[in-house]
């Protein structure tokens, strides 16, 4: 297993994802959107960032 794989596995697992999304959702407050919708938006953003970061790390 390469260093890139180890870093990727550590950064992009379900526990880390949940911690990051929960932390961001705690700090971000969009007044016209409820917490559940904010979480969905943050999860979508996280998924895109994860995909891009994995591609960058693989180079």
C-alpha positions, 0 to 999 in steps of 0.5 A, a space after each residue: 500500500 502506497 503512502 497516497 493510499 494510506 493518506 487517502 484511506 485516512 482522510 476519506 472514510 465515513 467516520 472522518 466524513 461525518 466528523 467534518 460534515 458535523 463540524 461544518 454544519 455546526 459552524 455554518 448557519 444559513 438562516 433560510 435553510 434548515 439544518 438537514 438541508 445544510 447537511 445535504 449541501 455540505 455533504 454534496 460539497 464534501 463528495 466533490 472535494 473528495 473526488 477532486 482530492 483523490 484525483 490530485 493525490 493520484 497524480 
